[in-house]
Amino acid sequence: MNDGSEDSRDPKPPFVPVCGIGASAGGVATLQNLFRLIPDDLDLAYVVILHLSPDYPSALSEIISACTRMPVLQVEDGPT
């Protein structure tokens, strides 16, 4: 019987606020400083968008990982 209450078998996904950060290729040092200062317990997801050359590998995720205890993942454009 459905009494109009929420179905406990279909819980809502958790709400995670997202902070978007954009920088030019010259902004890596600023990103390092920023992630050194951001507390890692704010319960925010950070999306960093940076123009990178598709012709060269990027070490940005390793560079940012060295500045924070938060997990850092790099995504790439293209089919999944």
N, C-alpha and C positions, 0 to 999 in steps of 0.2 A: 504494500500500500504506500502511495506517495502522498505525504502530508505537506509538500511544498518546501520542506527543509532541504538544505544542500545534501547531496549524496556524498557520504564519507568515502565511498570507493573511488571517487573522481576528484581528488583534491586539486586546488588551484596550484599552479607552479609558484615557487617563491618569487617575490618581487626583488629584483636586483637593480639598483640605480646604476646608470652608466655615465661616465664622464668621458667626453670626447676631447682629444688633444691633437691639434694639427701643428706641424712644423715643417720648415724647409730642410733640405739636406744639411744645411749648416747649423741646425738646431739641436744636434746630438748632445753637445755639452750642456745646454739648457735642460734637456730631458733628463740627463744624468743628475743634475742638481735638483730638479723637481722630484724625481723618484727617491732621492736620498732624504728629502724632507717630508714626503707623504707618509703618515703613519700607515702601517700595513693592516690595521684592524678597523678600518672605516666601513667595511662591508660595501665597497663600491667596485665596479668593474671599470677599468680604464681601457679605452681604445685609442691607440696612438696611430695617426695617419701621417706618413712621412713619404715624400717622393724619393724613391730609390730607383736606380738604374736596373732594368731587367737583364743587362749584360754582365753584371758582376754579382757575386754572392754577397749577402748582407750579414753582418755580425751584430745587427742592432739588438736582437733578443738577448744575446750574450752580454752585450754592453749594459743594457737595462737590468738584466738579472744580477749583475755585479753591484747594483745600487739599491736593491730592495730584496726583502724576503718573500714578496708576493710572487706567485708563479707567473712566468712570462712566456707567451706563445706567439710565434710569428705566423701569419697567414699569407697566402700568396693569391694573386689574381689568377683566375682560370677555372676550368671545369673541376668539379669535385668527384 
